[in-house]
Amino acid sequence: MKQDERWDEIWSEKRRVTSGKLGTFLAKDVIHRTVTGILRREIPDPEGRRILEEGSGTGMVSLGLAERGAAVFLLDKSDEALAFSKARFAGAGKDHLATQASILDLPFKDGSFDSVWSGGVIEHFTLEQQIRILEEMLRVTRSGGRVVVIAPSADARIYGKAKAHADRRKAWQPGYEVPISSLGEVAKGAGVDLAREYRVGLLAELHFLKYYFGNSKPLRMAWAGLVEVISRILFPLNRLPGYLLVSVFEKRS
């Protein structure tokens, strides 16, 4: 299966599973809440700002930015992903501008956005492509703006073991994915300095233990429910280093 087709299949299934009020609740899982927390720190005042999410998927995190007053722009190659986000934004009564395009060649003018971010995207590309992606993110960010890249950490042990287990069984859903230790080399290739880099998401790692339940959807759903209970009770622990690596870049004039 081609990578683009794989993502269409993933977002189509995600859209089906998370339909309705219960689905909306489930879509705001521990990973969603982790990424939302990261952006609250890195884009603390989104009101009135133009913010682009690359590889937007469900668009649920960006919907939260729209609800806080941001002008949200979404970009994805998948029709299914854009249909998913369109339905979510419409249901919440929020506007956004969606564009179907590749993150390797952004169809926007230089300096178009106050902030550009991506979550769970760059790890699906080669080093050469990652440099191109970061260059494009910086190009469309205004001077003084910020780029935030969120990716699975190569130092996340639970996630790493679960992914290796799934890879051996050819069960890893996203296909090609290489977790990242640091984007320092990518930053060097793009000619930019890292402003800061850190890890969060200890509890979010638990989500990936679902791959030890094989193809049993009932067991996976039961595990997902248990993880949600644990993570909502102990969520402050999620600030500890875990699943996600956060790399922040400041656009210099």
PyMOL commands that set and color helices and strands:
alter all, ss='L'
color gray80, all
select helices_A, chain A and resi 3-17+20-27+30-42+60-67+79-92+122-124+127-139+157-168+184-190+203-213+217-233+235-239
alter helices_A, ss='H'
color red, helices_A
select strands_A, chain A and resi 50-54+71-76+97-100+113-119+141-152+196-201+241-250
alter strands_A, ss='S'
color yellow, strands_A
deselect
rebuild
show_as cartoon
